[in-house]
């Protein structure tokens, strides 16, 4: 089920998987199982990279915490304007409040606190 979430880009589900993995790693739950530990580390690395949609959405949130224009988001994510708006829609469907103040988009600070 978690793998399907990663392919679909469902931000809420992937965020839960990411937070759970980070918590399990911090608590050293996989210490006695080296194969599981390696798999968890590999999955975390992928989730946190810009290779994953979730990773790019997290980067987008970090940019918006400081305030970012569409142009800044496009440049920071190295994507099209259409992709930026698609990510907006996915984040809004995940109940992430995105505000437009002037020409900059903002989200609440500390939004990614469970996984940062």
Backbone bond lengths (Angstrom), bond angles and torsions (degrees), N, CA, C in turn:
res aa  C-N    CA-C-N  psi(-1)  N-CA   C-N-CA  omega(-1)  CA-C   N-CA-C  phi
1 X - - - 1.451 - - 1.526 110.80 -
2 X 1.339 117.83 -41.04 1.455 120.60 -179.70 1.527 110.55 -63.72
3 X 1.324 117.04 -38.36 1.455 120.07 -179.98 1.526 110.44 -64.83
4 X 1.316 118.54 -39.62 1.461 121.29 177.14 1.521 110.23 -61.83
5 X 1.326 117.35 -38.37 1.461 120.94 178.66 1.517 110.58 -62.87
6 X 1.336 116.75 -38.29 1.454 120.31 -178.84 1.523 110.39 -66.25
7 X 1.301 117.51 -37.28 1.461 121.04 -179.14 1.520 111.33 -74.84
8 X 1.319 118.28 -32.19 1.462 122.62 -176.55 1.515 112.93 -80.77
9 X 1.283 117.86 -26.26 1.460 124.57 -176.85 1.526 112.81 76.54
10 X 1.303 117.70 30.77 1.462 120.50 175.65 1.533 107.22 -74.49
11 X 1.308 115.62 105.75 1.459 120.88 -172.41 1.529 112.62 -59.73
12 X 1.313 117.93 -43.93 1.462 121.19 -176.64 1.525 111.75 -62.30
13 X 1.315 116.72 -48.46 1.465 120.35 -179.35 1.522 111.26 -65.59
14 X 1.313 117.15 -43.01 1.454 120.41 -178.97 1.526 110.71 -67.45
15 X 1.331 117.15 -36.68 1.463 121.34 176.11 1.532 110.26 -60.41
16 X 1.328 116.71 -41.64 1.465 120.91 179.26 1.530 110.94 -64.93
17 X 1.307 116.75 -43.19 1.473 120.77 177.49 1.528 109.98 -62.42
18 X 1.322 116.64 -45.30 1.463 121.73 -179.64 1.524 111.58 -61.78
19 X 1.324 116.39 -47.49 1.475 120.16 179.85 1.528 110.72 -63.48
20 X 1.332 117.58 -41.20 1.455 121.07 179.03 1.519 112.01 -64.02
21 X 1.326 117.18 -42.53 1.464 120.71 177.74 1.517 111.76 -64.35
22 X 1.329 116.15 -43.72 1.471 119.36 178.54 1.525 110.80 -60.61
23 X 1.321 116.11 -42.30 1.463 121.08 179.23 1.528 110.95 -64.83
24 X 1.321 117.47 -43.72 1.466 121.55 179.27 1.525 110.97 -64.33
25 X 1.314 117.16 -38.93 1.472 120.71 178.22 1.525 110.27 -66.28
26 X 1.309 116.29 -42.11 1.463 120.57 179.87 1.530 111.23 -63.70
27 X 1.338 116.51 -37.50 1.468 121.77 179.32 1.530 111.92 -82.51
28 X 1.324 116.98 -0.14 1.476 123.06 178.91 1.528 112.37 57.80
29 X 1.322 116.17 39.80 1.460 120.84 -179.46 1.524 112.87 -68.71
30 X 1.328 116.87 -21.43 1.458 120.36 -177.83 1.527 112.49 -102.03
31 X 1.320 117.85 11.49 1.467 121.69 -174.10 1.523 113.04 -59.08
32 X 1.308 118.50 -35.17 1.465 121.37 -176.84 1.525 112.83 -90.44
33 X 1.322 116.69 -1.09 1.461 120.96 -178.76 1.526 109.48 -125.96
34 X 1.346 117.31 86.37 1.469 120.52 -174.95 1.532 114.39 -57.26
35 X 1.322 118.18 -38.36 1.471 119.82 -179.28 1.528 110.47 -66.20
36 X 1.314 116.52 -41.01 1.465 120.81 178.54 1.521 110.40 -67.19
37 X 1.321 115.93 -39.81 1.462 120.73 178.03 1.527 110.46 -60.97
38 X 1.324 117.29 -46.11 1.471 120.46 179.17 1.533 110.97 -62.42
39 X 1.325 116.61 -41.56 1.464 120.10 179.04 1.529 110.94 -63.80
40 X 1.336 116.56 -42.23 1.465 120.88 179.36 1.527 110.40 -64.93
41 X 1.318 117.44 -42.07 1.464 121.00 178.95 1.532 110.82 -64.02
42 X 1.326 115.75 -40.39 1.468 120.43 178.99 1.532 110.76 -64.34
43 X 1.324 116.30 -43.47 1.462 120.23 179.28 1.523 111.03 -65.06
44 X 1.332 117.36 -42.61 1.470 120.23 177.75 1.527 111.08 -61.15
45 X 1.322 115.27 -43.80 1.460 119.23 -179.70 1.530 110.07 -60.20
46 X 1.330 116.72 -42.68 1.460 120.59 178.43 1.531 111.46 -64.64
47 X 1.328 116.82 -46.62 1.467 120.51 -178.81 1.518 111.71 -59.78
48 X 1.322 116.73 -37.09 1.458 121.00 -175.65 1.524 112.74 -85.75
49 X 1.330 116.66 -5.29 1.462 119.91 -179.02 1.525 110.81 -89.38
50 X 1.312 115.37 166.11 1.455 120.26 177.22 1.532 111.48 -82.00
51 X 1.336 116.54 3.83 1.462 120.27 175.26 1.522 110.41 -75.75
52 X 1.328 116.07 -24.22 1.466 120.03 -179.67 1.528 110.05 -97.25
53 X 1.306 115.92 147.38 1.466 120.45 175.94 1.524 108.95 -60.87
54 X 1.326 116.54 -41.84 1.467 121.13 178.99 1.538 110.56 -58.35
55 X 1.320 117.22 -43.78 1.464 120.98 179.14 1.513 111.87 -61.19
56 X 1.341 116.14 -41.13 1.474 119.70 177.95 1.524 111.04 -68.70
57 X 1.336 116.70 -36.92 1.462 119.13 177.15 1.530 110.55 -65.16
58 X 1.325 117.34 -38.79 1.475 119.99 176.97 1.526 110.30 -63.80
59 X 1.335 116.53 -41.00 1.464 119.46 177.56 1.522 110.19 -62.56
60 X 1.329 115.86 -40.28 1.465 120.69 178.40 1.531 110.19 -60.60
61 X 1.315 116.89 -43.52 1.470 121.07 178.66 1.525 109.80 -61.78
62 X 1.330 117.57 -43.36 1.472 120.13 179.09 1.526 110.90 -61.21
63 X 1.330 116.35 -41.18 1.469 119.80 178.08 1.523 111.05 -63.84
64 X 1.333 116.64 -41.08 1.464 120.31 -178.52 1.523 112.27 -73.25
65 X 1.327 118.60 -21.18 1.462 119.72 176.75 1.523 110.22 -64.20
66 X 1.332 116.60 -28.28 1.466 121.56 177.17 1.526 111.32 -91.29
67 X 1.343 115.48 -14.44 1.457 121.45 -175.27 1.522 108.92 94.73
68 X 1.323 116.72 122.69 1.462 120.08 -177.44 1.519 110.54 -147.11
69 X 1.326 114.24 141.75 1.460 120.84 174.68 1.528 108.88 -81.37
70 X 1.332 116.15 169.72 1.467 120.40 176.36 1.533 109.44 -58.80
71 X 1.305 116.86 -43.44 1.469 121.05 179.26 1.517 112.11 -59.94
72 X 1.332 117.12 -43.42 1.463 120.85 178.65 1.529 111.18 -65.68
73 X 1.334 116.40 -38.54 1.464 120.28 177.57 1.527 110.42 -65.64
74 X 1.327 116.55 -44.54 1.468 120.63 178.48 1.516 110.69 -59.20
75 X 1.327 116.11 -46.16 1.471 120.05 -178.38 1.528 110.91 -67.91
76 X 1.332 116.84 -43.77 1.462 120.84 -178.50 1.519 113.36 -65.79
77 X 1.329 116.02 -31.74 1.462 120.81 -179.37 1.524 112.50 -98.23
78 X 1.336 116.19 -8.44 1.460 121.93 -178.28 1.534 110.34 53.83
79 X 1.332 114.65 55.35 1.468 120.07 -177.12 1.520 109.74 -143.24
80 X 1.312 115.23 177.61 1.466 121.06 -179.96 1.528 111.00 -82.85
81 X 1.311 114.69 164.71 1.468 121.21 175.39 1.534 109.61 -60.02
82 X 1.314 116.82 -40.04 1.465 121.34 179.96 1.534 110.85 -60.74
83 X 1.334 116.81 -41.27 1.467 120.14 178.97 1.525 110.70 -64.61
84 X 1.320 117.51 -39.61 1.471 120.61 177.12 1.523 109.73 -57.38
85 X 1.330 116.97 -46.95 1.461 119.79 -179.27 1.525 112.04 -69.57
86 X 1.323 118.10 -30.81 1.465 120.79 175.32 1.533 109.34 -66.09
87 X 1.331 116.87 -41.39 1.469 120.18 176.86 1.536 110.54 -65.23
88 X 1.338 117.06 -39.30 1.468 119.67 175.36 1.523 109.95 -54.78
89 X 1.320 116.95 -49.09 1.462 121.90 -178.32 1.533 111.11 -60.67
90 X 1.327 117.00 -44.65 1.465 120.34 179.75 1.527 111.29 -63.79
91 X 1.324 116.72 -40.35 1.466 120.20 178.87 1.529 111.03 -68.59
92 X 1.320 117.20 -40.76 1.465 120.08 177.43 1.528 110.80 -64.39
93 X 1.336 117.92 -36.39 1.469 121.12 175.55 1.527 111.43 -65.43
94 X 1.330 116.75 -22.52 1.459 121.94 176.93 1.531 110.98 -92.79
95 X 1.331 117.32 14.60 1.467 124.29 179.03 1.521 114.26 64.66
96 X 1.322 116.43 29.86 1.465 121.02 172.82 1.522 106.46 -87.16
97 X 1.323 116.75 121.68 1.466 121.29 -179.36 1.528 109.91 -81.12
98 X 1.317 115.60 116.19 1.456 122.24 178.25 1.518 107.19 -111.18
99 X 1.325 116.47 124.99 1.465 121.35 -178.74 1.518 109.78 -115.25
100 X 1.317 116.02 142.32 1.454 122.25 173.65 1.523 108.08 -102.94
101 X 1.322 116.44 117.43 1.473 122.18 177.86 1.518 106.82 -121.01
102 X 1.300 114.97 108.49 1.461 119.35 -174.00 1.521 107.76 70.19
103 X 1.315 116.53 -118.75 1.470 119.82 177.68 1.527 111.71 -109.74
104 X 1.343 116.43 6.59 1.471 119.72 -176.49 1.517 111.82 -110.65
105 X 1.315 114.03 140.34 1.463 121.57 176.94 1.522 108.78 -93.08
106 X 1.339 115.30 139.41 1.462 121.54 -176.81 1.530 110.09 -132.80
107 X 1.337 115.10 149.92 1.467 122.63 168.06 1.525 106.47 -130.84
108 X 1.315 116.12 165.24 1.464 120.62 -179.17 1.524 110.78 -62.81
109 X 1.315 115.55 141.13 1.468 120.01 175.38 1.523 108.56 -68.58
110 X 1.326 116.71 148.03 1.449 121.61 178.05 1.517 114.03 79.32
111 X 1.314 116.97 11.20 1.457 121.33 -177.60 1.520 112.07 -60.47
112 X 1.316 117.48 -34.03 1.467 121.70 -178.31 1.523 111.83 -100.93
113 X 1.313 117.92 26.43 1.462 120.90 -173.44 1.529 114.23 -60.58
114 X 1.314 119.12 -28.78 1.477 120.60 179.73 1.517 112.66 -69.97
115 X 1.311 117.43 -25.10 1.452 119.53 -175.09 1.528 113.71 -119.12
116 X 1.293 118.49 4.45 1.472 120.69 -179.68 1.503 111.99 -88.85
